[in-house]
Amino acid sequence: MWYSSDIKNNLSAEGIAINSCGELRLNADSHIRRYAGRNDYQLIYICEGQCVVTLEGSICIAYPGDCVLYRPGEVQDYLLAKKTQPNTYWIHFNGEACQSLFESLSLQNANIIKAEQNREIEHLVSRICQYYNLEIPNREVICSGLMQSVLALLSNELH
């Protein structure tokens, strides 16, 4: 099965494998610092509030509709502050297709993508989280296809 808390098991998955995902509504500040990053990719979609992202010493703010993308091994340093009432979706993913897909979509250097609350992206991200938690046949394939669609739409927003 592609869904696992041990993300190293998913590195050989064909296509894109969702490792974990969810929606986050916070009642307290949450400051995530992963100096060695993770072994997988991460996408954070900002529905409401703000996400304060530190990239190579510079502070950037992601607003509603924006997506934050991290690649494997990248430093992850971001703050979701209670005062902005953040509501985000997050997805951790990997698989054989990720690197070539990021290159073909020119996403390999993108960290924050201003999507201006593209409702289609928000809908697809929420659907990934819904399907991920269902016990249905082919959910891995469904989630993989939805994730590829999200990345393609983000590429369109970027370019």
KEKOL-342343 format. One record per residue: residue number from 1; x negated, z negated, y of N, C-alpha, C in turn. Coordinates in steps of 0.05 Angstrom, whole numbers, plus 5000, padded with zeros to 4 digits. Each point is the difference from the previous one (the first is absolute). Layout:
<rs>
+-----+--------+------+---------+---------+-------+----------+--------+------+---------+
!   k ! n.east ! n.up ! n.north ! ca.east ! ca.up ! ca.north ! c.east ! c.up ! c.north !
+-----+--------+------+---------+---------+-------+----------+--------+------+---------+
! NUM !      X !    Z !       Y !       X !     Z !        Y !      X !    Z !       Y !
...
+-----+--------+------+---------+---------+-------+----------+--------+------+---------+
</rs>
This chain:
<rs>
+-----+--------+------+---------+---------+-------+----------+--------+------+---------+
!   k ! n.east ! n.up ! n.north ! ca.east ! ca.up ! ca.north ! c.east ! c.up ! c.north !
+-----+--------+------+---------+---------+-------+----------+--------+------+---------+
!   1 !   4983 ! 5000 !    4977 !    5017 !  5000 !     5023 !   4982 ! 5000 !    5025 !
!   2 !   5008 ! 5014 !    5020 !    4984 !  5002 !     5025 !   5002 ! 4975 !    5017 !
!   3 !   5021 ! 4985 !    4998 !    5003 !  4977 !     5017 !   4986 ! 4976 !    4988 !
!   4 !   4982 ! 4989 !    5015 !    4983 !  4979 !     4990 !   4988 ! 4985 !    5023 !
!   5 !   4996 ! 4974 !    4996 !    4986 !  4985 !     5020 !   4970 ! 5005 !    4998 !
!   6 !   4991 ! 5011 !    4978 !    4972 !  5007 !     4996 !   4996 ! 5029 !    5008 !
!   7 !   4994 ! 5004 !    5026 !    5000 !  5027 !     5011 !   4979 ! 5018 !    4987 !
!   8 !   4979 ! 4988 !    4988 !    4980 !  5016 !     4988 !   5011 ! 5016 !    4977 !
!   9 !   5021 ! 4991 !    4987 !    5012 !  5015 !     4978 !   5013 ! 5026 !    5009 !
!  10 !   5006 ! 5002 !    5026 !    5014 !  5024 !     5010 !   4982 ! 5022 !    5010 !
!  11 !   4974 ! 4995 !    5001 !    4982 !  5020 !     5011 !   5000 ! 5026 !    4986 !
!  12 !   5007 ! 5000 !    4974 !    5000 !  5025 !     4985 !   5028 ! 5012 !    4998 !
!  13 !   5019 ! 4988 !    5014 !    5027 !  5010 !     4999 !   5001 ! 5028 !    5012 !
!  14 !   5015 ! 5018 !    4987 !    5003 !  5027 !     5012 !   5019 ! 4997 !    5024 !
!  15 !   4996 ! 5017 !    5019 !    5017 !  4999 !     5024 !   4994 ! 4975 !    5016 !
!  16 !   5022 ! 4988 !    5010 !    4998 !  4976 !     5016 !   5014 ! 4978 !    4985 !
!  17 !   4987 ! 4977 !    4997 !    5013 !  4977 !     4987 !   5004 ! 4978 !    5021 !
!  18 !   5024 ! 4990 !    5001 !    5006 !  4977 !     5017 !   4992 ! 4975 !    4986 !
!  19 !   4983 ! 4984 !    5013 !    4990 !  4975 !     4988 !   5018 ! 4976 !    5007 !
!  20 !   5009 ! 5000 !    5025 !    5019 !  4979 !     5009 !   5011 ! 5010 !    5027 !
!  21 !   5023 ! 4989 !    5007 !    5013 !  5008 !     5025 !   5021 ! 4979 !    5007 !
!  22 !   5010 ! 5002 !    5025 !    5021 !  4982 !     5007 !   5006 ! 5001 !    5030 !
!  23 !   5020 ! 4985 !    5008 !    5007 !  4997 !     5028 !   4992 ! 4972 !    5009 !
!  24 !   4991 ! 4997 !    5024 !    4991 !  4975 !     5010 !   5013 ! 4993 !    5027 !
!  25 !   5015 ! 4979 !    5000 !    5011 !  4989 !     5025 !   4989 ! 4972 !    5003 !
!  26 !   4986 ! 4996 !    5022 !    4984 !  4975 !     5003 !   5013 ! 4980 !    5018 !
!  27 !   4997 ! 4974 !    4993 !    5009 !  4978 !     5017 !   4975 ! 4985 !    5010 !
!  28 !   4977 ! 5010 !    4994 !    4975 !  4987 !     5008 !   4979 ! 5022 !    5003 !
!  29 !   4979 ! 4994 !    5015 !    4978 !  5020 !     5003 !   4987 ! 5005 !    4973 !
!  30 !   4992 ! 5025 !    4996 !    4985 !  5007 !     4976 !   4976 ! 5017 !    5008 !
!  31 !   4976 ! 4989 !    4996 !    4976 !  5014 !     5007 !   4985 ! 5007 !    4974 !
!  32 !   4999 ! 5025 !    4993 !    4987 !  5009 !     4976 !   4972 ! 5009 !    5006 !
!  33 !   4980 ! 4989 !    4986 !    4973 !  5009 !     5004 !   4988 ! 5005 !    4972 !
!  34 !   4995 ! 5024 !    4994 !    4987 !  5008 !     4975 !   4974 ! 5015 !    5008 !
!  35 !   4979 ! 4985 !    5001 !    4975 !  5012 !     5010 !   4988 ! 5021 !    4981 !
!  36 !   5006 ! 4997 !    4975 !    4991 !  5020 !     4980 !   5022 ! 5020 !    4993 !
!  37 !   5023 ! 4998 !    5014 !    5023 !  5017 !     4995 !   5012 ! 4994 !    4973 !
!  38 !   5012 ! 5020 !    4988 !    5012 !  4999 !     4973 !   4990 ! 5024 !    4985 !
!  39 !   5007 ! 5001 !    4974 !    4993 !  5022 !     4983 !   5019 ! 5023 !    5002 !
!  40 !   5022 ! 4997 !    5015 !    5020 !  5020 !     5003 !   5006 ! 5007 !    5029 !
!  41 !   5018 ! 5019 !    5004 !    5009 !  5008 !     5026 !   5022 ! 4981 !    5009 !
!  42 !   5004 ! 4996 !    5026 !    5023 !  4985 !     5010 !   5012 ! 5015 !    5023 !
!  43 !   5027 ! 5000 !    5000 !    5015 !  5010 !     5022 !   5018 ! 4978 !    5010 !
!  44 !   5000 ! 4995 !    5026 !    5018 !  4981 !     5013 !   5017 ! 5016 !    5020 !
!  45 !   5027 ! 4999 !    4996 !    5018 !  5013 !     5018 !   5013 ! 4978 !    5018 !
!  46 !   4998 ! 5003 !    5026 !    5011 !  4980 !     5019 !   5029 ! 5008 !    5007 !
!  47 !   5019 ! 4984 !    4991 !    5028 !  5005 !     5006 !   5008 ! 4987 !    5027 !
!  48 !   4991 ! 4975 !    5004 !    5006 !  4985 !     5024 !   4975 ! 4983 !    5007 !
!  49 !   4998 ! 4993 !    5025 !    4978 !  4983 !     5008 !   4974 ! 5016 !    5004 !
!  50 !   4978 ! 4986 !    4996 !    4974 !  5013 !     5003 !   4981 ! 4991 !    4978 !
!  51 !   4979 ! 5016 !    4996 !    4978 !  4993 !     4982 !   4975 ! 5004 !    5016 !
!  52 !   4985 ! 4979 !    5004 !    4975 !  5001 !     5015 !   4977 ! 5005 !    4980 !
!  53 !   4988 ! 5023 !    5002 !    4980 !  5010 !     4981 !   4972 ! 5000 !    5014 !
!  54 !   4981 ! 4988 !    4986 !    4972 !  5001 !     5010 !   4985 ! 5021 !    4983 !
!  55 !   4991 ! 5021 !    5014 !    4985 !  5022 !     4987 !   4973 ! 5002 !    5013 !
!  56 !   4979 ! 4994 !    4984 !    4972 !  5002 !     5009 !   4996 ! 4985 !    5027 !
!  57 !   5012 ! 4976 !    5002 !    4997 !  4984 !     5024 !   5020 ! 5006 !    5022 !
!  58 !   5015 ! 5022 !    4998 !    5020 !  5006 !     5021 !   5027 ! 4991 !    4991 !
!  59 !   5016 ! 4990 !    5019 !    5027 !  4992 !     4994 !   5020 ! 5022 !    5007 !
!  60 !   5017 ! 5007 !    4980 !    5020 !  5020 !     5004 !   5027 ! 4987 !    4992 !
!  61 !   5021 ! 5010 !    5012 !    5027 !  4989 !     4994 !   5017 ! 5022 !    4988 !
!  62 !   5011 ! 4994 !    4977 !    5019 !  5018 !     4987 !   5028 ! 4990 !    5007 !
!  63 !   5017 ! 5019 !    5009 !    5027 !  4994 !     5009 !   5020 ! 5010 !    4980 !
!  64 !   5026 ! 4994 !    5004 !    5020 !  5010 !     4982 !   4998 ! 5030 !    4996 !
!  65 !   5000 ! 5008 !    4974 !    4998 !  5028 !     4993 !   4972 ! 5008 !    4992 !
!  66 !   4980 ! 4983 !    5008 !    4972 !  5006 !     4994 !   4993 ! 4992 !    4971 !
!  67 !   4980 ! 5014 !    4990 !    4990 !  4993 !     4973 !   4970 ! 4993 !    5003 !
!  68 !   4992 ! 4980 !    4985 !    4972 !  4993 !     4998 !   4991 ! 5008 !    4972 !
!  69 !   4978 ! 5014 !    4998 !    4990 !  5009 !     4974 !   4972 ! 4989 !    4996 !
!  70 !   4996 ! 4989 !    4976 !    4973 !  4991 !     4992 !   4992 ! 5014 !    4974 !
!  71 !   4975 ! 5007 !    4998 !    4989 !  5012 !     4976 !   4985 ! 4979 !    4984 !
!  72 !   4994 ! 5005 !    4975 !    4986 !  4981 !     4984 !   4973 ! 4992 !    5013 !
!  73 !   4995 ! 4974 !    5000 !    4975 !  4989 !     5010 !   4999 ! 4997 !    5030 !
!  74 !   5020 ! 5009 !    5015 !    5000 !  4997 !     5029 !   5007 ! 4972 !    5008 !
!  75 !   4987 ! 4990 !    5020 !    5007 !  4973 !     5011 !   5029 ! 5001 !    5009 !
!  76 !   5015 ! 4980 !    4992 !    5028 !  4997 !     5009 !   5002 ! 4974 !    5017 !
!  77 !   5006 ! 5003 !    5025 !    5003 !  4978 !     5018 !   5024 ! 5005 !    5018 !
!  78 !   5022 ! 4987 !    4994 !    5024 !  5005 !     5016 !   5017 ! 4974 !    5002 !
!  79 !   5015 ! 4999 !    5023 !    5016 !  4976 !     5006 !   5029 ! 5009 !    5004 !
!  80 !   5017 ! 4986 !    4987 !    5029 !  5003 !     5005 !   5008 ! 4974 !    5013 !
!  81 !   5006 ! 5000 !    5026 !    5006 !  4976 !     5015 !   5030 ! 4994 !    5001 !
!  82 !   5007 ! 4976 !    4994 !    5028 !  4991 !     4999 !   5014 ! 5007 !    5026 !
!  83 !   4986 ! 4997 !    5023 !    5013 !  5004 !     5026 !   5011 ! 5029 !    5003 !
!  84 !   4989 ! 5019 !    4985 !    5010 !  5028 !     5002 !   5022 ! 5006 !    4980 !
!  85 !   5007 ! 4980 !    4983 !    5020 !  5003 !     4979 !   4994 ! 5024 !    4982 !
!  86 !   4977 ! 5000 !    4987 !    4993 !  5024 !     4984 !   5017 ! 5003 !    4975 !
!  87 !   5005 ! 5025 !    4995 !    5014 !  5008 !     4975 !   4984 ! 5025 !    4991 !
!  88 !   4988 ! 4998 !    4977 !    4983 !  5022 !     4990 !   5005 ! 5005 !    4971 !
!  89 !   4994 ! 5025 !    4992 !    4998 !  5007 !     4971 !   4970 ! 5004 !    4994 !
!  90 !   4992 ! 4992 !    4977 !    4972 !  5004 !     4991 !   5000 ! 5012 !    4972 !
!  91 !   4980 ! 5018 !    4996 !    4997 !  5012 !     4974 !   4971 ! 5002 !    4993 !
!  92 !   4992 ! 4989 !    4977 !    4973 !  5004 !     4989 !   5002 ! 5021 !    4979 !
!  93 !   4982 ! 5020 !    5001 !    5001 !  5022 !     4980 !   4972 ! 5011 !    4995 !
!  94 !   4998 ! 5014 !    4978 !    4975 !  5015 !     4994 !   5007 ! 5020 !    4978 !
!  95 !   4979 ! 5013 !    4989 !    5003 !  5020 !     4980 !   4982 ! 5023 !    5005 !
!  96 !   4997 ! 5018 !    4980 !    4982 !  5022 !     5002 !   5005 ! 5019 !    5023 !
!  97 !   5025 ! 5003 !    5008 !    5007 !  5020 !     5020 !   4996 ! 4990 !    5029 !
!  98 !   4995 ! 4974 !    5004 !    5000 !  4989 !     5027 !   4978 ! 5013 !    5018 !
!  99 !   4975 ! 5000 !    4991 !    4979 !  5010 !     5017 !   5004 ! 5029 !    5008 !
! 100 !   5006 ! 5017 !    4980 !    5004 !  5028 !     5007 !   5025 ! 5004 !    5017 !
! 101 !   5021 ! 4984 !    4996 !    5024 !  5002 !     5016 !   4994 ! 4992 !    5029 !
! 102 !   4985 ! 4978 !    5004 !    4993 !  4991 !     5027 !   4984 ! 5022 !    5013 !
! 103 !   4981 ! 5013 !    4986 !    4984 !  5021 !     5012 !   5017 ! 5024 !    5007 !
! 104 !   5017 ! 5009 !    4982 !    5016 !  5024 !     5005 !   5020 ! 4996 !    5023 !
! 105 !   5009 ! 4975 !    5004 !    5019 !  4993 !     5021 !   4985 ! 4991 !    5026 !
! 106 !   4974 ! 5001 !    5000 !    4983 !  4991 !     5022 !   5006 ! 4971 !    5009 !
! 107 !   5003 ! 4983 !    4980 !    5006 !  4972 !     5005 !   4975 ! 4982 !    4994 !
! 108 !   4978 ! 5012 !    4992 !    4977 !  4984 !     4991 !   4988 ! 4983 !    5022 !
! 109 !   5005 ! 5006 !    5026 !    4989 !  4984 !     5021 !   5021 ! 4985 !    5017 !
! 110 !   5025 ! 5003 !    4992 !    5022 !  4988 !     5016 !   5004 ! 4971 !    4992 !
! 111 !   5002 ! 4982 !    5020 !    5007 !  4973 !     4994 !   5027 ! 4992 !    5011 !
! 112 !   5007 ! 5008 !    5024 !    5026 !  4995 !     5011 !   5013 ! 5026 !    5008 !
! 113 !   5023 ! 5005 !    4988 !    5014 !  5025 !     5006 !   5025 ! 4994 !    5016 !
! 114 !   5002 ! 5011 !    5023 !    5023 !  4996 !     5018 !   5023 ! 5018 !    4991 !
! 115 !   5019 ! 4989 !    4985 !    5022 !  5016 !     4990 !   5025 ! 4998 !    5016 !
! 116 !   5000 ! 4984 !    5021 !    5023 !  4997 !     5018 !   5026 ! 4996 !    4986 !
! 117 !   5000 ! 4981 !    4982 !    5024 !  4992 !     4984 !   5013 ! 5024 !    4987 !
! 118 !   4985 ! 5014 !    4984 !    5010 !  5022 !     4985 !   5017 ! 4988 !    4978 !
! 119 !   5027 ! 5003 !    5002 !    5018 !  4987 !     4982 !   4997 ! 5010 !    4971 !
! 120 !   4991 ! 5025 !    4997 !    4996 !  5011 !     4974 !   4977 ! 4985 !    4985 !
! 121 !   4978 ! 4995 !    5015 !    4978 !  4985 !     4988 !   5009 ! 4972 !    4993 !
! 122 !   5014 ! 4987 !    5018 !    5010 !  4972 !     4995 !   5019 ! 5000 !    4975 !
! 123 !   5017 ! 5020 !    4998 !    5018 !  5002 !     4978 !   4985 ! 5003 !    4973 !
! 124 !   4980 ! 5018 !    5000 !    4985 !  5005 !     4976 !   4984 ! 4976 !    4991 !
! 125 !   4988 ! 4986 !    5020 !    4984 !  4976 !     4994 !   5019 ! 4979 !    4988 !
! 126 !   5023 ! 4996 !    5011 !    5019 !  4980 !     4989 !   5009 ! 5008 !    4972 !
! 127 !   5003 ! 5026 !    4995 !    5009 !  5009 !     4974 !   4978 ! 4995 !    4979 !
! 128 !   4975 ! 5003 !    5008 !    4978 !  4994 !     4981 !   5002 ! 4971 !    4992 !
! 129 !   5004 ! 4982 !    5019 !    5003 !  4971 !     4994 !   5024 ! 4995 !    4982 !
! 130 !   5022 ! 5014 !    5004 !    5023 !  4997 !     4984 !   4996 ! 5009 !    4971 !
! 131 !   4989 ! 5025 !    4997 !    4995 !  5010 !     4973 !   4979 ! 4985 !    4985 !
! 132 !   4980 ! 4990 !    5015 !    4979 !  4985 !     4987 !   5011 ! 4976 !    4985 !
! 133 !   5021 ! 4988 !    5009 !    5011 !  4976 !     4988 !   5023 ! 5006 !    4980 !
! 134 !   5006 ! 5025 !    4995 !    5021 !  5006 !     4981 !   4988 ! 5005 !    4972 !
! 135 !   5014 ! 4992 !    4980 !    4992 !  5005 !     4972 !   5014 ! 5026 !    4991 !
! 136 !   4990 ! 5023 !    5010 !    5013 !  5025 !     4992 !   4978 ! 5019 !    4990 !
! 137 !   5009 ! 5019 !    4983 !    4980 !  5020 !     4991 !   4989 ! 5016 !    5024 !
! 138 !   4975 ! 5007 !    4998 !    4987 !  5018 !     5019 !   4996 ! 4988 !    5028 !
! 139 !   5002 ! 4974 !    5002 !    4997 !  4988 !     5027 !   4972 ! 5005 !    5011 !
! 140 !   4980 ! 5002 !    4983 !    4972 !  5005 !     5009 !   4998 ! 5028 !    5012 !
! 141 !   5013 ! 5019 !    4988 !    5000 !  5028 !     5010 !   5016 ! 5001 !    5026 !
! 142 !   5022 ! 4987 !    5002 !    5016 !  5000 !     5024 !   4984 ! 4988 !    5023 !
! 143 !   4988 ! 4977 !    4995 !    4984 !  4986 !     5021 !   4977 ! 5017 !    5009 !
! 144 !   4987 ! 5013 !    4981 !    4977 !  5018 !     5006 !   5009 ! 5023 !    5018 !
! 145 !   5022 ! 5012 !    4993 !    5010 !  5023 !     5016 !   5008 ! 4991 !    5028 !
! 146 !   5013 ! 4977 !    5002 !    5007 !  4990 !     5027 !   4976 ! 4993 !    5017 !
! 147 !   4979 ! 4989 !    4987 !    4976 !  4993 !     5014 !   4986 ! 5025 !    5010 !
! 148 !   4999 ! 5021 !    4984 !    4988 !  5025 !     5009 !   5016 ! 5011 !    5024 !
! 149 !   5026 ! 4998 !    5000 !    5017 !  5009 !     5022 !   4993 ! 4984 !    5025 !
! 150 !   4997 ! 4974 !    4997 !    4994 !  4983 !     5023 !   4973 ! 5009 !    5013 !
! 151 !   4980 ! 5004 !    4983 !    4974 !  5008 !     5010 !   5001 ! 5027 !    5014 !
! 152 !   5015 ! 5019 !    4989 !    5003 !  5026 !     5012 !   5014 ! 4998 !    5027 !
! 153 !   5021 ! 4984 !    5002 !    5013 !  4996 !     5026 !   4982 ! 4986 !    5020 !
! 154 !   4984 ! 4981 !    4991 !    4981 !  4987 !     5018 !   4979 ! 5020 !    5010 !
! 155 !   4992 ! 5018 !    4983 !    4981 !  5021 !     5008 !   5013 ! 5018 !    5022 !
! 156 !   5025 ! 5007 !    4996 !    5014 !  5016 !     5021 !   5001 ! 4985 !    5026 !
! 157 !   5005 ! 4974 !    4999 !    5001 !  4984 !     5025 !   4973 ! 4999 !    5014 !
! 158 !   4979 ! 4998 !    4983 !    4973 !  4998 !     5011 !   4991 ! 5026 !    5013 !
! 159 !   5008 ! 5023 !    4988 !    4991 !  5026 !     5009 !   5021 ! 5015 !    5015 !
+-----+--------+------+---------+---------+-------+----------+--------+------+---------+
</rs>
